[in-house]
Amino acid sequence: MVATSPAPTPALKRSVGRRMLLVFVIGDILGAGIYALTGKVAGQVGGAIWIPFVLAFGLAALTATAYAELVGRYPRAAGAAVYAQRAFGRPFVTFLVAFAVLMSGITSASAAARAFGGDYLAELVTVPTLVAAWVFVLVIAVVNAVGVSESVRVNLALTVIEVTGLAVILVIGARAFLSGEGDPGRAMTLSSDGPVWMAVLGGTALAFYALLGFEDSVNLAEECQHPRSDFPRALFGGILVAGVIYLAVAFTTSMLVDTATLAESTGPLLEVVRVAGLVFPPWLFAVIALVAVSNTALINMIMASRVVYGMSREGIVPGWLGRVDRRRRTPWVAIAFTTVVALTLVSTGDLSGLADTTVLLLLLVFAVVNVSVLVLRRRPEDRDARIDGDGPRGFRAPTWAPVLGAVVSLVLASPLTGRSFDVYARAGLLLGIGVVLYVVNRLFVGPARQAEAIDASAATESS
């Protein structure tokens, strides 16, 4: 009898072009964060909501330079986990980074699911929050399983709708400012119960939830047509476009709605529509807001499933989690796994708690990524490799950017932000579950098979 090796698992389809990737980044950033958390940021800093958003965008830009450089070297679905493995060569560190990214995507989608059942949905119909959130997660899973190109096209349609909602807010703000309505001075006022600097740090950490799209897009690198040339342009272009829109929306919101009302609302932009003199139905804006929240969840679940797929390719989790549907070319087992986890998490915590847990996990990942790019610069063996005809060189971050990015990430992850103990406990529990899974996987898979998977992945990259 002659042993036959199993048929190779098909590779992910390279179907995402530069424009689609740009829309993906913008669509993820312009989602649940600005629609649902603006009021919570106001509760931290008072009327000057725009200040935490400016600082959060600064941090995003610093870390984005590290990601842009690393994607050119390693255009892999696992993103940060691949960078940590190449930089440090420690499977345990790689696993923790990958698991933190994975959990951050699922907690972010869970936060979006909770936001879906808040004030915006209440404007239309009364439904138990948990029921609405569960149905929401299941529908997202179906769209994700259909295919990445189809999912990104859905993202395109949802992005157009959510940008329309933000455009309504900007028109309301411009009209109010030109006619002398509202209180522009309120948007320049910082106020808090404690030290102002601590309130600003806390507000910045919370506002950062609205900017996670650039990290999600890294995990689509393996499905990009030209990752080395397309990714940096789409990444920085998306951050710039979203940044301008966010600042204008934050200023308008604070100018037209008093801080106390914003702090208590889970639908802060709906409050802007209600006080505006324009005839725009609040129920219609609520629909737009729900679409925006859905977009955030869709992109985060796409990212989470691709991280699980990438982890299986690296031998960090069992290989069956990386199975790809041969017709749709999507990682269907990873999608099912992340959906089950999301359905479990959505039953715990509130909107701000889940959002802050997402931010905490990703800040720790960002610190590792910024250090990784500095370490990998000492290994020039693949810097002249060509990827998909993109050319011999990719983006190179200025050295000070990842250094500062690592420091700022650790500061924002620290208790200096005033983050509650519950958030640290939830993040610690999630990482603890990851440690247990890692130990179990080592017992059944073994370090030898993990090393073989990592070597095979490296050979694939160099081919």
C-alpha positions as CSV (number, residue, x, y, z in Angstrom):
1,M,0.0,0.0,0.0
2,V,1.3,3.4,-0.9
3,A,0.5,6.3,1.5
4,T,-1.0,9.3,-0.2
5,S,-0.7,12.8,1.3
6,P,-3.9,14.7,1.8
7,A,-4.9,17.3,-0.7
8,P,-3.3,20.7,0.1
9,T,-5.6,23.3,1.7
10,P,-6.4,25.9,-0.9
11,A,-4.9,29.4,-0.4
12,L,-7.0,32.4,0.3
13,K,-8.1,34.2,-2.8
14,R,-6.3,37.5,-3.6
15,S,-9.4,39.5,-4.5
16,V,-9.0,42.8,-2.5
17,G,-7.6,45.7,-4.5
18,R,-6.4,49.1,-3.3
19,R,-9.8,50.9,-3.5
20,M,-11.6,48.0,-1.7
21,L,-8.9,48.0,1.0
22,L,-9.2,51.8,1.4
23,V,-13.0,51.4,1.8
24,F,-12.4,48.6,4.3
25,V,-10.2,50.8,6.5
26,I,-12.6,53.8,6.3
27,G,-15.6,51.7,6.8
28,D,-14.2,50.0,9.9
29,I,-13.0,53.3,11.5
30,L,-16.3,55.1,10.7
31,G,-18.4,52.7,12.7
32,A,-19.7,52.0,16.2
33,G,-17.1,54.2,17.9
34,I,-18.2,57.6,16.6
35,Y,-21.9,56.6,16.6
36,A,-22.0,55.1,20.1
37,L,-19.1,56.2,22.3
38,T,-18.9,60.0,21.6
39,G,-21.1,60.6,24.6
40,K,-18.9,58.4,26.9
41,V,-15.9,60.4,25.9
42,A,-17.8,63.6,26.8
43,G,-18.4,62.0,30.2
44,Q,-14.6,61.8,30.7
45,V,-13.4,65.2,29.4
46,G,-16.4,67.5,29.2
47,G,-17.2,69.4,26.0
48,A,-13.7,69.2,24.4
49,I,-14.5,65.8,22.9
50,W,-12.2,66.4,19.9
51,I,-9.0,66.5,22.1
52,P,-9.1,62.7,22.9
53,F,-9.8,61.9,19.3
54,V,-6.8,64.0,18.1
55,L,-4.5,62.2,20.6
56,A,-6.0,58.8,19.6
57,F,-5.4,59.5,15.9
58,G,-1.8,60.4,16.7
59,L,-1.3,57.1,18.4
60,A,-3.0,55.3,15.5
61,A,-0.7,57.0,13.0
62,L,2.5,56.1,15.0
63,T,1.6,52.4,15.2
64,A,0.3,52.4,11.6
65,T,3.8,53.2,10.4
66,A,5.0,49.9,12.0
67,Y,2.2,47.9,10.5
68,A,2.8,49.4,7.0
69,E,6.4,48.4,7.1
70,L,5.8,44.9,8.4
71,V,3.0,44.1,5.9
72,G,5.6,44.6,3.1
73,R,7.8,42.0,4.7
74,Y,5.2,39.5,5.8
75,P,1.8,39.8,4.0
76,R,0.2,37.1,6.1
77,A,-3.3,36.7,7.4
78,A,-2.2,36.4,11.1
79,G,-0.8,39.9,11.1
80,A,0.7,40.8,14.5
81,A,1.2,37.2,15.5
82,V,3.5,36.6,12.5
83,Y,5.5,39.7,13.3
84,A,6.0,38.6,16.9
85,Q,7.0,35.1,15.8
86,R,9.6,36.5,13.3
87,A,10.9,39.0,15.8
88,F,11.2,36.9,19.0
89,G,10.8,33.3,17.9
90,R,8.9,32.4,21.0
91,P,5.8,30.4,20.3
92,F,4.2,31.4,23.7
93,V,4.7,35.1,22.9
94,T,3.3,34.5,19.4
95,F,0.3,32.8,20.8
96,L,-0.5,35.5,23.4
97,V,-0.2,38.2,20.7
98,A,-2.5,36.3,18.3
99,F,-5.0,35.5,21.0
100,A,-5.1,39.1,22.2
101,V,-5.8,40.3,18.7
102,L,-8.4,37.5,18.2
103,M,-10.2,38.4,21.5
104,S,-10.0,42.1,20.7
105,G,-11.9,41.6,17.5
106,I,-14.5,39.5,19.1
107,T,-15.0,41.8,22.1
108,S,-15.2,44.7,19.7
109,A,-17.9,42.9,17.7
110,S,-19.7,42.0,21.0
111,A,-19.6,45.7,22.0
112,A,-21.1,46.6,18.6
113,A,-23.8,44.0,19.1
114,R,-24.6,45.5,22.5
115,A,-24.7,49.0,20.9
116,F,-27.1,47.6,18.3
117,G,-29.7,47.0,21.0
118,G,-29.3,50.5,22.6
119,D,-31.0,53.9,22.0
120,Y,-30.8,53.6,18.2
121,L,-32.8,50.4,18.1
122,A,-35.2,51.7,20.7
123,E,-36.1,54.5,18.4
124,L,-37.6,51.9,16.0
125,V,-38.8,48.9,18.1
126,T,-38.6,47.4,21.5
127,V,-36.6,44.2,21.5
128,P,-34.7,42.5,24.3
129,T,-31.1,43.6,24.0
130,L,-29.7,40.1,24.2
131,V,-32.0,38.7,21.6
132,A,-31.2,41.5,19.2
133,A,-27.5,41.0,19.8
134,W,-27.6,37.2,19.2
135,V,-29.5,37.5,15.9
136,F,-27.1,40.3,14.9
137,V,-24.0,38.1,15.4
138,L,-25.5,35.2,13.5
139,V,-26.4,37.4,10.5
140,I,-22.8,38.8,10.5
141,A,-21.5,35.2,10.5
142,V,-23.5,34.3,7.4
143,V,-22.2,37.3,5.4
144,N,-18.6,36.5,6.5
145,A,-19.0,32.9,5.3
146,V,-20.2,33.8,1.9
147,G,-16.8,35.2,0.9
148,V,-14.3,38.0,1.5
149,S,-14.9,39.8,-1.7
150,E,-18.6,39.6,-1.1
151,S,-18.2,40.7,2.5
152,V,-16.0,43.7,1.5
153,R,-18.7,44.7,-1.1
154,V,-21.3,44.6,1.7
155,N,-18.9,46.7,3.6
156,L,-18.8,49.1,0.7
157,A,-22.6,49.5,0.7
158,L,-22.7,49.8,4.5
159,T,-19.9,52.4,4.5
160,V,-21.8,54.6,2.0
161,I,-24.8,54.5,4.3
162,E,-22.8,55.3,7.5
163,V,-20.9,58.1,5.8
164,T,-24.3,59.5,4.7
165,G,-25.3,59.6,8.4
166,L,-22.1,61.4,9.3
167,A,-22.6,63.8,6.4
168,V,-26.1,64.7,7.9
169,I,-24.4,65.5,11.2
170,L,-21.8,67.7,9.4
171,V,-24.5,69.6,7.5
172,I,-26.4,70.2,10.8
173,G,-23.2,71.4,12.4
174,A,-22.3,73.8,9.5
175,R,-25.8,75.2,9.4
176,A,-25.8,75.7,13.2
177,F,-22.4,77.3,13.2
178,L,-23.2,79.8,10.4
179,S,-26.5,80.7,11.9
180,G,-25.0,81.3,15.4
181,E,-26.9,78.4,17.0
182,G,-25.4,76.1,19.6
183,D,-22.5,76.9,21.9
184,P,-19.1,76.6,20.1
185,G,-17.3,77.6,23.4
186,R,-18.5,74.4,25.0
187,A,-16.4,72.4,22.5
188,M,-13.3,74.1,23.9
189,T,-14.0,73.3,27.6
190,L,-12.2,70.6,29.5
191,S,-13.9,69.5,32.7
192,S,-13.6,66.4,35.0
193,D,-14.0,65.4,38.6
194,G,-10.2,64.6,38.9
195,P,-7.0,65.8,37.3
196,V,-7.6,67.0,33.8
197,W,-4.6,65.2,32.3
198,M,-5.9,61.9,33.7
199,A,-9.3,62.5,32.3
200,V,-7.8,63.2,28.9
201,L,-5.8,60.0,29.0
202,G,-8.9,58.1,29.9
203,G,-10.9,59.7,27.1
204,T,-8.1,59.0,24.7
205,A,-8.0,55.4,25.6
206,L,-11.8,55.1,25.1
207,A,-11.8,57.1,21.9
208,F,-9.2,54.8,20.5
209,Y,-11.9,52.1,20.2
210,A,-13.2,54.1,17.2
211,L,-9.9,53.8,15.4
212,L,-9.3,50.0,15.3
213,G,-10.0,49.6,11.6
214,F,-6.4,50.1,10.6
215,E,-5.4,47.0,12.7
216,D,-8.2,44.9,11.3
217,S,-7.1,45.6,7.7
218,V,-3.6,44.0,8.3
219,N,-5.3,40.6,8.5
220,L,-6.5,41.0,4.9
221,A,-2.9,41.3,3.6
222,E,-2.9,37.7,2.3
223,E,-6.0,38.5,0.3
224,C,-4.7,41.8,-1.2
225,Q,-3.7,41.8,-4.8
226,H,-0.6,43.9,-4.2
227,P,0.0,44.2,-0.4
228,R,3.4,45.9,-0.5
229,S,2.3,48.8,-2.7
230,D,-1.4,49.0,-1.9
231,F,-1.5,48.6,1.8
232,P,0.4,51.8,3.0
233,R,-1.6,54.0,0.7
234,A,-4.9,52.6,1.8
235,L,-3.9,52.6,5.5
236,F,-2.7,56.2,5.8
237,G,-5.4,57.4,3.4
238,G,-8.1,55.8,5.5
239,I,-6.7,57.2,8.7
240,L,-6.6,60.7,7.2
241,V,-10.1,60.7,5.8
242,A,-11.6,59.2,9.0
243,G,-9.6,61.7,11.2
244,V,-11.0,64.8,9.5
245,I,-14.6,63.4,9.7
246,Y,-14.3,62.5,13.3
247,L,-13.0,65.8,14.4
248,A,-15.8,67.7,12.7
249,V,-18.5,65.3,14.1
250,A,-17.0,65.6,17.6
251,F,-17.0,69.4,17.5
252,T,-20.6,69.5,16.1
253,T,-21.9,67.1,18.8
254,S,-20.4,69.1,21.6
255,M,-21.5,72.4,20.2
256,L,-25.2,71.4,19.9
257,V,-25.8,69.0,22.8
258,D,-25.0,69.6,26.4
259,T,-22.4,67.4,28.0
260,A,-24.7,65.8,30.6
261,T,-27.1,64.6,27.9
262,L,-24.3,63.2,25.8
263,A,-22.8,61.3,28.8
264,E,-26.0,59.5,29.5
265,S,-26.8,58.5,25.9
266,T,-25.9,55.4,24.0
267,G,-27.0,57.2,20.8
268,P,-25.3,60.6,21.0
269,L,-25.6,61.5,17.4
270,L,-29.3,60.9,17.6
271,E,-29.4,63.6,20.2
272,V,-27.8,66.0,17.6
273,V,-30.6,65.2,15.1
274,R,-33.3,65.7,17.7
275,V,-32.1,69.3,18.5
276,A,-31.4,70.3,14.9
277,G,-33.7,72.6,13.1
278,L,-33.5,70.5,9.9
279,V,-36.3,68.2,9.0
280,F,-34.5,64.8,9.2
281,P,-36.5,62.0,10.8
282,P,-34.8,60.6,13.9
283,W,-36.0,57.1,13.0
284,L,-34.2,57.3,9.7
285,F,-31.0,58.4,11.4
286,A,-31.4,55.5,13.8
287,V,-31.5,53.1,10.9
288,I,-28.3,54.6,9.5
289,A,-26.6,54.3,12.9
290,L,-27.6,50.7,13.2
291,V,-26.0,50.1,9.7
292,A,-22.8,51.7,11.0
293,V,-22.7,49.5,14.0
294,S,-23.3,46.5,11.8
295,N,-20.4,47.5,9.6
296,T,-18.0,47.5,12.6
297,A,-19.1,44.1,13.7
298,L,-18.8,42.6,10.2
299,I,-15.2,43.8,9.7
300,N,-14.1,42.7,13.2
301,M,-15.5,39.2,12.7
302,I,-13.8,39.0,9.3
303,M,-10.6,40.0,11.0
304,A,-11.1,37.5,13.9
305,S,-11.7,34.6,11.6
306,R,-8.6,35.4,9.6
307,V,-6.5,35.5,12.7
308,V,-7.7,32.0,13.7
309,Y,-6.9,30.8,10.2
310,G,-3.5,32.4,10.3
311,M,-2.8,30.9,13.7
312,S,-3.6,27.4,12.4
313,R,-1.2,28.0,9.5
314,E,1.5,28.8,12.1
315,G,0.9,25.7,14.1
316,I,-0.2,27.6,17.1
317,V,-3.7,26.1,17.2
318,P,-5.0,22.8,15.8
319,G,-4.8,22.6,12.1
320,W,-8.5,21.8,11.7
321,L,-9.3,25.4,12.6
322,G,-7.7,26.5,9.3
323,R,-9.9,24.5,7.0
324,V,-11.0,26.4,4.0
325,D,-14.2,25.9,2.1
326,R,-13.1,24.7,-1.4
327,R,-16.0,26.5,-3.2
328,R,-16.2,29.8,-1.3
329,R,-12.4,29.8,-0.4
330,T,-13.3,31.1,3.1
331,P,-12.1,29.8,6.5
332,W,-15.4,28.3,7.5
333,V,-14.2,26.5,10.7
334,A,-12.6,29.7,12.0
335,I,-15.7,31.7,11.2
336,A,-17.8,29.1,13.2
337,F,-15.4,29.2,16.1
338,T,-15.3,33.0,16.4
339,T,-19.1,33.2,16.1
340,V,-19.6,30.8,19.1
341,V,-17.2,32.9,21.2
342,A,-19.0,36.1,20.2
343,L,-22.3,34.7,21.1
344,T,-20.9,33.9,24.6
345,L,-19.2,37.3,25.2
346,V,-22.2,39.3,24.0
347,S,-24.1,38.1,27.1
348,T,-21.5,39.8,29.5
349,G,-20.5,43.4,30.1
350,D,-21.9,46.7,28.9
351,L,-21.0,48.7,25.9
352,S,-18.2,50.8,27.4
353,G,-16.7,47.9,29.3
354,L,-16.4,45.7,26.2
355,A,-15.1,48.6,24.2
356,D,-12.5,49.4,26.8
357,T,-11.5,45.7,27.0
358,T,-10.9,45.8,23.2
359,V,-8.7,48.8,23.5
360,L,-6.7,47.4,26.4
361,L,-5.9,44.2,24.5
362,L,-4.9,46.0,21.3
363,L,-2.7,48.5,23.1
364,L,-0.6,45.7,24.5
365,V,-0.5,44.2,21.0
366,F,0.6,47.6,19.5
367,A,3.5,47.8,22.0
368,V,4.7,44.4,20.8
369,V,4.3,45.3,17.1
370,N,6.2,48.6,17.5
371,V,9.1,46.7,19.2
372,S,9.0,43.9,16.6
373,V,9.6,46.3,13.6
374,L,12.8,47.6,15.3
375,V,14.0,44.0,16.0
376,L,13.3,42.8,12.5
377,R,15.2,45.6,10.9
378,R,18.3,43.8,12.0
379,R,17.4,40.9,9.7
380,P,17.7,42.2,6.1
381,E,17.6,38.8,4.5
382,D,14.2,39.5,2.9
383,R,14.1,43.2,2.4
384,D,14.8,42.9,-1.3
385,A,12.3,40.1,-1.9
386,R,9.6,40.9,-4.4
387,I,6.0,40.3,-3.5
388,D,3.4,40.1,-6.3
389,G,5.4,42.4,-8.5
390,D,5.2,45.2,-6.1
391,G,8.9,46.1,-6.4
392,P,12.0,45.5,-4.3
393,R,11.2,48.0,-1.5
394,G,8.3,48.7,0.6
395,F,7.4,51.4,3.2
396,R,9.9,52.1,5.9
397,A,8.8,53.8,9.1
398,P,10.9,56.6,10.7
399,T,12.6,55.0,13.7
400,W,11.2,57.5,16.2
401,A,7.6,56.5,15.2
402,P,7.6,52.9,16.5
403,V,9.7,53.9,19.5
404,L,7.2,56.5,20.5
405,G,4.3,54.3,19.6
406,A,5.4,51.6,22.0
407,V,5.8,54.0,24.9
408,V,2.5,55.7,24.3
409,S,0.7,52.3,24.0
410,L,2.0,51.2,27.3
411,V,1.0,54.5,29.0
412,L,-2.5,54.2,27.7
413,A,-2.8,50.6,28.8
414,S,-1.7,51.5,32.3
415,P,-4.0,52.5,35.3
416,L,-3.1,56.1,34.7
417,T,-6.1,56.3,32.4
418,G,-8.4,55.6,35.3
419,R,-9.6,52.4,33.7
420,S,-11.8,50.3,36.0
421,F,-10.6,47.0,37.6
422,D,-13.4,45.1,35.8
423,V,-11.8,45.8,32.4
424,Y,-8.4,44.5,33.5
425,A,-10.1,41.5,35.1
426,R,-12.0,40.7,31.9
427,A,-8.8,41.1,29.7
428,G,-6.8,38.9,32.2
429,L,-9.5,36.2,32.1
430,L,-9.5,36.1,28.3
431,L,-5.7,35.9,28.2
432,G,-5.8,33.2,30.9
433,I,-8.2,31.1,28.8
434,G,-5.6,31.5,26.0
435,V,-2.8,30.2,28.2
436,V,-4.9,27.1,29.0
437,L,-5.6,26.6,25.3
438,Y,-1.9,27.0,24.5
439,V,-0.9,24.3,27.0
440,V,-3.5,21.9,25.8
441,N,-2.5,22.5,22.1
442,R,1.2,21.8,23.1
443,L,0.2,18.5,24.6
444,F,-1.7,17.3,21.6
445,V,0.2,19.0,18.7
446,G,3.6,19.1,20.3
447,P,6.5,21.6,19.7
448,A,7.9,19.6,16.8
449,R,4.8,19.9,14.7
450,Q,4.5,23.6,15.6
451,A,8.1,24.2,14.5
452,E,7.3,22.3,11.2
453,A,4.3,24.5,10.6
454,I,6.3,27.7,11.2
455,D,9.0,26.5,8.9
456,A,6.5,25.6,6.2
457,S,4.9,29.1,6.6
458,A,8.3,30.8,6.2
459,A,9.0,28.7,3.1
460,T,5.6,29.7,1.6
461,E,6.5,33.4,2.2
462,S,9.8,33.1,0.4
463,S,8.4,31.2,-2.6
